Amino acid sequence: MPLSDYGLLRGAVINVLPFKKIGDHYNIEVSVAKQIYRIALDVYSTLKGSPKFDPQDSGAVWDEDRLLLFYKNTQYSHPILTTLLQTAPGFTNRAQLPVALQLDYVREQPALFPLSQMTVVPPKQTDNDGNDLNDDINPWIQKAMNNPQAEIFVFGDFFNDTGSSNPDTHPYFNPDPQMGVHDVHMNQGDSGSEKKNNGPGQDGALFLRFIGGAASAAPAPADTWVAMFFRFQSQTINTDSSGNPT
């Protein structure tokens, strides 16, 4: 069954909690008017039965099978950007999104990005050489947080811990948002425990807009767009019309 609450969150970055120790996410706090949300970016997969490692431990070794595939473009250009700017701030669910914004890594035309150029990247290393997801993501999120005209657009599955049967009780921020977006990655081609969530037109991604001139309803030549795409190694790009592996 496809994700039940797939959609788009548009807002402003107000805080960030980079991946540091044991865990699986890089967390971003987003504000829209007086409402705050948490974006949980997967940076290390949670395969059942596999141990978690502490990157601060010099003796720890990353489980290679759990590292994510990642693609980033810091000068992104695509026809969907015009449509993105026509959306309202806050969360818009799939039913209200135009078809062009029901993202699909495999079927989108023109392609969202070159799938063949995704590379396996660890979430964090101690050498700060720029070859990990913290180093890939954090400078751009920090730039957005310190720029009042910057916007973030995140596609994924909406969550609400209030009244949830399985809430995430970890205090990421203060105050901690109870609502947000997770599954910000490809959401098809899975043959494991997440196969139940496979579906076309529901892939996750993150976009940042840095306004070069006056804000407008269309991408301006001076605007800079940064796009980030995530995929688990266990997910194949060979999928059928239901998003299941072929």
N, C-alpha and C positions, 0 to 999 in steps of 0.2 A: 504494500500500500504506500503511495507517495506520502511525503511529509504533509501533515495535516495543517500546519501553520506557516508554510513557506511565504516569504514576502521580502520587502525592502524596508530598511531603516535609514532615514536621512536625518542628520543632525550635526552637532558640533562636538568635537573631542574636548573633554574637560579634565580627564585624568587617565592614567595608565598604570598598569601593573605588569611589567614584563615578566616573562618566564624566568624563574630564578632557581627553584629547587625541585623537589619532587612534585610532579603534577603533569598536566597535559595541555595547559592553555596559556595564552597571552591575553590578558584582559584589558578592555578599553571601556571607559565610562563616557557616555554620550548624553548630551543635554538637548532637549527640544522644548522650547518655552520653559515651563516649570516642571517638566517630566524628565526623569533621568532613566537611562537604560544601561545595561552591561552587555558588551559584546565579548563572547568567549571564542577566541581563535584557537583551533586545535593546532598545536605545534609538535605533538608527540602522540602517536596512536595508542589506544588502550586495548591491546589484544588480550583476550581472556587467558589468564594463567601466566602471563609474562610479567617479570618483575619490573619495578620502576627503579630508576637510578638517579642518584644525586649528582648533578654536574659539578657541584662544588667539591666533590670527592675526587682527588687526582687519580685514585685507583679505579674509579668507575669507568665502565665501558658501555657506550650506547648500544642498545639492541637495534642492529641495523634494519631489521624488518619493520620496526616501528617508526622509522624516520619518514617524514612526509616528502612528497614531491611538490615543488614550488616553482612558480613563475612570476616575475615582477617586471613591469614596464613603467619607467619613470617619465616617459613622454607619450602616454597612451592616447590613441586616437581610434575612434570607432563610431559608427552611426548611432549606437545606443546612447551616447553621451547627450545628444539633443533630447532624447526621450527621458533620460534621467532627470534633466533639469525641469521637466514638466510635471514631476511628481511633487506631492505635498511633503512638508517636513513631518517627522514622526514615522510610525510604522504603517505600511500599506500592505495588506495581505494579497495573496495570489489572485483572488477573485476580482480585485480592483486594479491589478497591474495589467498594462498592455502586453500582448503576446511577446513583443520584442524584449520585454524585461523579465520574462520567465526564462532565465538563463540556462543554456545547455552547452556544456563544453564540447560535446560531440557533434551536435546537429546545427548549431547557430551558423547562419550565413549572412554576411561574411564571418569567418571564424573569430571568436572572441580573442584568441591568442594561439600561437603554434604549440599544440600539445606535445610535439616531439621535443620541444625545448625545455620542458619541465625537468628539474634536476632534484636529486635527493639531497635534503639539507637538514642537518641536526638542529635541535631547538636552541642549544646554547653550548658554547665552549669557553674555556678559561683564557684562551690566548688572544681574544678580541681581534682576530684577523679579518673580521667581516664575513666569514664563511659560516654563518649560522642564522637561524630565523630571527633571533633577537636583534642581531646586527642588521638584518635585511629590513625588518619591520620598524624597529624603534625610532630611528632617526626621522622617518616620515611622520609617524604618529606624534612625536614630540614637536615637530614643525607645525603640524595641524593644531596641536593643543595651544601653541603660542602664537597662533595667527587667527584673530577674530573673524576674518573673512573666509577661512578655510571651512570646507564641508566634508563630511564623511558619508558614504553611501555603502551599506552593507546588505548583502543578500544572504539569507539563511532561514532557519526555522525559529519562530518566535517561541519564547518560554515565559512562564509566569510562576514563580515559586510560591506565591500566595495561594494557598489552597491546594497545592500540588501534593500528590501522594509520595513524591520522591524529590523534595526540595533540596537545592544546594545551599547548605547552611554556613558555608565558609564565608567569613567577613572579608570580602575583597576590598571594598571601599567604605568610607564613613561619611554619610549614610550609604548603606549598600543597596543598590537597585534590586528590586524584586523581579523586574521584567527585563527582557533583552533578547538577543539573537545568538544562537549557536548553530552548529552544523554549517559553518562558513567554509564549505569545501564541496568538491564534486559529490553529488548525492545519487549516483547510479553506478552500475557495474560492480556492486559488492556481492560477493558470494558467501560472506561470513555472517556474523550475528546481526549486521546492519542491513542484510538483504531485504528485510521487511520494509525498509525505507526507500528502496530503489524507485526511481521514476524519472521520466524525461522532463525537461523544462523546469528544473528546480535546483539547479546547481548554485552553490554559494560562491561569493567573491567579495572583495573589498576594493572600493574606489575612493580616492581622495582628490578633491578639487581645490586648487590654490588659485584664487582669482587674481589675474594680472592687472585688470583695469576695473572699471565699474561693473558691479554685479548685473547680470542680465539673464534672460530666460533662454539663452542659447550659448553654446560654447564660444568664447571669444578667442581670437588668435593668441592673445597674451596669457590665457589660462594655461595652467599646468595640471595635467591629470596623471595620477599614479594609480596603477591597477595591480592587484595581487590575487593570485589564483592558487588553490591548494587541492591536493589529491593524495589519498592514501595509496601506498604501494600495492595494497591488496585489491584495489579497484581497477578493473579493466576498462579500456575505452571502446572495447568491442561489445556493444549492447544492442538489445532488440528494442522494439517500439515501446516496451514497458520499462525500459531502463535496466533490464536484467542481463547478465553476461550471456553471450552467445557461444 
